[in-house]
Amino acid sequence: MAAPNFKLEGDQKRPTQKQEVRYILKARQRAVSVAEAGVDTVEEGIASLARSTYQRSSATTHASTDATEVKRLKNYVDALLVELLEIRA
Protein backbone atom coordinates (compact mmCIF):
# COMPACT_ATOMS: atom_id res chain seq x y z
CA MET A 1 0.00 0.00 0.00
CA ALA A 2 1.71 3.15 -1.15
CA ALA A 3 -0.80 5.64 0.19
CA PRO A 4 0.24 9.13 1.29
CA ASN A 5 0.91 9.44 5.03
CA PHE A 6 0.61 5.65 5.49
CA LYS A 7 2.30 4.13 8.54
CA LEU A 8 2.23 0.55 9.78
CA GLU A 9 0.65 0.09 13.19
CA GLY A 10 3.04 -0.63 16.04
CA ASP A 11 5.73 -3.15 15.16
CA GLN A 12 3.78 -4.71 12.27
CA LYS A 13 5.64 -5.76 9.15
CA ARG A 14 2.56 -5.51 6.92
CA PRO A 15 -0.75 -3.63 7.07
CA THR A 16 -3.33 -4.94 9.52
CA GLN A 17 -6.74 -6.07 8.29
CA LYS A 18 -8.15 -2.86 9.70
CA GLN A 19 -5.69 -0.79 7.65
CA GLU A 20 -6.45 -2.82 4.53
CA VAL A 21 -10.19 -2.25 4.91
CA ARG A 22 -9.68 1.48 5.46
CA TYR A 23 -7.53 1.63 2.33
CA ILE A 24 -10.19 -0.12 0.23
CA LEU A 25 -12.91 2.21 1.48
CA LYS A 26 -10.86 5.33 0.84
CA ALA A 27 -9.83 4.09 -2.60
CA ARG A 28 -13.48 3.65 -3.51
CA GLN A 29 -14.38 7.06 -2.05
CA ARG A 30 -17.39 5.49 -0.33
CA ALA A 31 -18.13 8.34 2.04
CA VAL A 32 -17.27 11.48 0.09
CA SER A 33 -20.14 13.59 1.43
CA VAL A 34 -19.84 12.50 5.08
CA ALA A 35 -17.92 14.52 7.67
CA GLU A 36 -14.43 13.16 8.42
CA ALA A 37 -15.38 12.08 11.95
CA GLY A 38 -18.28 10.12 10.52
CA VAL A 39 -16.02 8.49 7.94
CA ASP A 40 -13.66 7.36 10.67
CA THR A 41 -16.55 5.86 12.63
CA VAL A 42 -17.87 3.99 9.60
CA GLU A 43 -14.40 2.77 8.63
CA GLU A 44 -13.71 1.57 12.16
CA GLY A 45 -17.03 -0.29 12.25
CA ILE A 46 -16.49 -2.02 8.91
CA ALA A 47 -12.89 -2.89 9.80
CA SER A 48 -14.08 -4.32 13.11
CA LEU A 49 -16.81 -6.33 11.38
CA ALA A 50 -14.28 -7.69 8.87
CA ARG A 51 -11.93 -8.76 11.67
CA SER A 52 -14.64 -10.39 13.79
CA THR A 53 -16.03 -12.18 10.72
CA TYR A 54 -12.56 -13.53 10.01
CA GLN A 55 -12.17 -14.71 13.62
CA ARG A 56 -15.62 -16.28 13.63
CA SER A 57 -14.93 -18.01 10.29
CA SER A 58 -11.71 -19.41 11.65
CA ALA A 59 -13.40 -20.73 14.78
CA THR A 60 -16.23 -22.23 12.71
CA THR A 61 -13.76 -23.94 10.40
CA HIS A 62 -11.89 -25.62 13.24
CA ALA A 63 -14.87 -26.70 15.35
CA SER A 64 -18.04 -28.67 14.99
CA THR A 65 -20.66 -26.26 13.65
CA ASP A 66 -24.34 -26.56 12.78
CA ALA A 67 -25.92 -25.36 9.54
CA THR A 68 -27.56 -22.35 11.22
CA GLU A 69 -24.18 -20.93 12.26
CA VAL A 70 -22.72 -21.50 8.79
CA LYS A 71 -25.66 -19.70 7.16
CA ARG A 72 -25.34 -16.80 9.62
CA LEU A 73 -21.62 -16.53 8.88
CA LYS A 74 -22.31 -16.58 5.13
CA ASN A 75 -24.64 -13.61 5.57
CA TYR A 76 -21.87 -11.66 7.32
CA VAL A 77 -19.40 -12.50 4.55
CA ASP A 78 -21.94 -11.48 1.90
CA ALA A 79 -22.45 -8.14 3.65
CA LEU A 80 -18.72 -7.47 3.75
CA LEU A 81 -18.25 -8.36 0.08
CA VAL A 82 -21.09 -6.06 -0.91
CA GLU A 83 -19.57 -3.18 1.06
CA LEU A 84 -15.88 -3.66 0.32
CA LEU A 85 -15.88 -5.06 -3.20
CA GLU A 86 -19.25 -3.86 -4.39
CA ILE A 87 -20.23 -7.45 -5.19
CA ARG A 88 -23.96 -8.09 -5.14
CA ALA A 89 -24.89 -11.39 -3.50
C-alpha positions as CSV (number, residue, x, y, z in Angstrom):
1,M,0.0,0.0,0.0
2,A,1.7,3.1,-1.2
3,A,-0.8,5.6,0.2
4,P,0.2,9.1,1.3
5,N,0.9,9.4,5.0
6,F,0.6,5.7,5.5
7,K,2.3,4.1,8.5
8,L,2.2,0.5,9.8
9,E,0.6,0.1,13.2
10,G,3.0,-0.6,16.0
11,D,5.7,-3.1,15.2
12,Q,3.8,-4.7,12.3
13,K,5.6,-5.8,9.1
14,R,2.6,-5.5,6.9
15,P,-0.7,-3.6,7.1
16,T,-3.3,-4.9,9.5
17,Q,-6.7,-6.1,8.3
18,K,-8.1,-2.9,9.7
19,Q,-5.7,-0.8,7.7
20,E,-6.4,-2.8,4.5
21,V,-10.2,-2.3,4.9
22,R,-9.7,1.5,5.5
23,Y,-7.5,1.6,2.3
24,I,-10.2,-0.1,0.2
25,L,-12.9,2.2,1.5
26,K,-10.9,5.3,0.8
27,A,-9.8,4.1,-2.6
28,R,-13.5,3.6,-3.5
29,Q,-14.4,7.1,-2.0
30,R,-17.4,5.5,-0.3
31,A,-18.1,8.3,2.0
32,V,-17.3,11.5,0.1
33,S,-20.1,13.6,1.4
34,V,-19.8,12.5,5.1
35,A,-17.9,14.5,7.7
36,E,-14.4,13.2,8.4
37,A,-15.4,12.1,12.0
38,G,-18.3,10.1,10.5
39,V,-16.0,8.5,7.9
40,D,-13.7,7.4,10.7
41,T,-16.5,5.9,12.6
42,V,-17.9,4.0,9.6
43,E,-14.4,2.8,8.6
44,E,-13.7,1.6,12.2
45,G,-17.0,-0.3,12.2
46,I,-16.5,-2.0,8.9
47,A,-12.9,-2.9,9.8
48,S,-14.1,-4.3,13.1
49,L,-16.8,-6.3,11.4
50,A,-14.3,-7.7,8.9
51,R,-11.9,-8.8,11.7
52,S,-14.6,-10.4,13.8
53,T,-16.0,-12.2,10.7
54,Y,-12.6,-13.5,10.0
55,Q,-12.2,-14.7,13.6
56,R,-15.6,-16.3,13.6
57,S,-14.9,-18.0,10.3
58,S,-11.7,-19.4,11.6
59,A,-13.4,-20.7,14.8
60,T,-16.2,-22.2,12.7
61,T,-13.8,-23.9,10.4
62,H,-11.9,-25.6,13.2
63,A,-14.9,-26.7,15.4
64,S,-18.0,-28.7,15.0
65,T,-20.7,-26.3,13.6
66,D,-24.3,-26.6,12.8
67,A,-25.9,-25.4,9.5
68,T,-27.6,-22.4,11.2
69,E,-24.2,-20.9,12.3
70,V,-22.7,-21.5,8.8
71,K,-25.7,-19.7,7.2
72,R,-25.3,-16.8,9.6
73,L,-21.6,-16.5,8.9
74,K,-22.3,-16.6,5.1
75,N,-24.6,-13.6,5.6
76,Y,-21.9,-11.7,7.3
77,V,-19.4,-12.5,4.6
78,D,-21.9,-11.5,1.9
79,A,-22.5,-8.1,3.6
80,L,-18.7,-7.5,3.7
81,L,-18.3,-8.4,0.1
82,V,-21.1,-6.1,-0.9
83,E,-19.6,-3.2,1.1
84,L,-15.9,-3.7,0.3
85,L,-15.9,-5.1,-3.2
86,E,-19.2,-3.9,-4.4
87,I,-20.2,-7.4,-5.2
88,R,-24.0,-8.1,-5.1
89,A,-24.9,-11.4,-3.5
